[in-house]
């Protein structure tokens, strides 16, 4: 099924289904109905069925869903059944935290190289034997290694020219933590993670929640 037929809202719920199903597997649950999953996730059973029906349904009326099977099928839908080779641009506090986050590796997202332009950071170990490389060698690295995703964790002034370099090298997936929007060709996928905007959204909701209680 073509991705263009699936709404972004549905796609953004898939990782949550995946997480809850993983928890169910750890608890030893083998089968679950949409109603039972609804109670855990606080999403209506109808919404769950509609979401999963976009990809084939996977359940049987009166039986529910096989937890392990559905877990692995959602992993395939999200591309988690194969490793994604990643590089990270920026070895500051955020970049180093991302490089050390082991959960990425357990999900198949392999951060294999970290780049920075700061001479004081170049050569520093960030995770195991992986050391920060000079960003001057970015193009050569991409030419000689498979790079599926590049994470950008640098100031916004540097992000745009770095993104241009990545696109010219053929990188088609960018995970953007820089506080700026990137203008890229239509065949390049950008996932923006603007932390301050998320925090401001939380602030708005908190403020209005307090106001409603008065």
N, C-alpha and C positions, 0 to 999 in steps of 0.2 A: 504494500500500500504506500502511496506517495506521501511524504511528510507534509506536503502543502495542504493535504486534506485534514490535518490534525491541528487543532487550535493550540496556541502557545500555552493557554491555561491547562490543557490536558497534559501537555508535555512537561510542564513544571510540576505537575502532581506525581509524575512517574517516580522520581527519586524518593518521594515520601512513601509510596506504596512499597517500593523496594526495601526501604529501611524497616517498615513495619513487618513485612514478610520475613526479613532476616531475623528480627526479634522473635517472631513466631517459631521459626525453625530452631532457634536457640532454646526455646521453651519446650521443644518436642512436639509442637502442634503439627499435625499432618494434614488436616482439612479445616476449612473455615468458610462460613457462608458470608455473603455480602452484608447481611445484617450484623453479624458478629464483628466483621471488619469495620463496619460503620461505627459501632459503639467504641471501638478502640481509637479510630482516627478522627472521630467527630466530623465525618463527611457522610452525607446521606447514602443509603444503600443504592438508591437509584443513580446517584452520581457515579458511584464506583462501577456499577454495571455499564453505564453509558461510556465511561472512560475506557474500560477494558474491551468493550465491544468494538471500539475503533480498530483494535488490533486482533480481533478474532473471538473475543469473549472469554475463552479458557475455562469457563465454569459449566456445570451441569445443573439443570433445575432439580431442586430437591436434594442435591448432593453438595453443592458449593464448589470451592476451589481447592485443588491440591496445592498446598502451600509451597512445597519445594519446586514443583513444576512451574508454578506461576512466578516464583522468585527468579528462576533461571530464564524464563521467557521474557520477563521485563528487563533482565540484564542484557539479553540479546537485542531487544528493541532499542535500548540506550547505548548499545555498542560496547557494553562492559564484558562481553565474552572474548574480547581480544585486547591486547595491550595497546595503550596509546603512549607514544614516545613524546616526552615533553622537554622543553627547555624553559628556563626562567631568566628573565631580564630584570636585574636589580637585586643586589645582595645587601640591602638595608635590613632594618628590623623585620619588616613584613616579608621581604623576600626570603630571609633566612628561616623565618617561622614556617613559610610555605614549603621550603626545601626539606625541613625536618619533620613535616607532618606525615607520619607513617601510614595513616589511613588512606592517603592517595594511592600508595603502592598496593595496599590490599585490594583496592578497587580496580587495579590495572592501569593507573595513571603513573607512569614512570618518569620522574624528573631526573634527567640524565646529565644535564649541564646547566650551570649558572654563570651568567655574564654580568659584568659591571665595568664602568669606566674609571672608577676610583682606584688609583695605584695602591692605596692602603688596603683595599679589599681584595685585589687580585692576588691569587695564590693562597688565600685563606681557605681552610677546610670548612665546609658548611654541613656536610652529612657524610659520615664514613670517610672514604677516600676521595670524595668529590670536592674539588677545589674551584674557587671562583676564577673564571677565565676572563681575559681581556675582551671587551666587546668589539674591539677592532678585528677580532678573528671570527665574528659571528657568521659572515657569509661563507667562509671556508668550512666552518663546522657544519652548517646546514647542507652544503654541497656534498659532504662526505658522510653524513649521518641521516637517518630517517627522523624527521621532525613532524609530528602530527599536530601538536599544539604548542604555542608559545604563550607563556604567562608574562604579562608586563606589570611590574611592581616598581615603577620609577615615577619621578615627578612629571606632571602633565606637560611641561615644556619639552621634555625629552621623548615623551611617549609617541607623538605623531611621527617624527622622523624615524624612530625605531620601528614603528608599525609599517612605515613605507618600505624599510629595508627588508622586513620579514615577508611582506607581500611580494616584493620583487624576487625573493629567493624561493617563492612557491609555497610558503606556509599558508595553510587554508583555515586554521583554527586559532583564534586569539582570545585568551582569557585576560581581560583588561581590568586591572585594579587602579589604573591611573585616573585621576579625577578630571577626565575629559572624554568627549565622544570622538571616536575614530571614524574617519571617512575612508572606507575600503571598497574594493570592487564587490559586486553582487555575489560572486562565488566564494568570498571569504566570510566565514562565520565569526562574529564577535559576541562574546558573552561579557557584559559589563558588570562589575562588582564595585559599586560606589559605596564604600562603607559609611561615609559621612551622610549621604542621602538616606541610607537605611536608618541611621541613628536619628536623623531629623524626622523621618516618617514615624518612628517610635515616639519621639517627643510630641508630635502632633496628636497621635492617638491617645497618649497619656494625658495630655492637656485637656482634650475634649472628653475623655472618660471622667476626669475629675469634675469638669463643668457639668456633665449630665447628672452627677450624683448630688449636686448642690440644690 
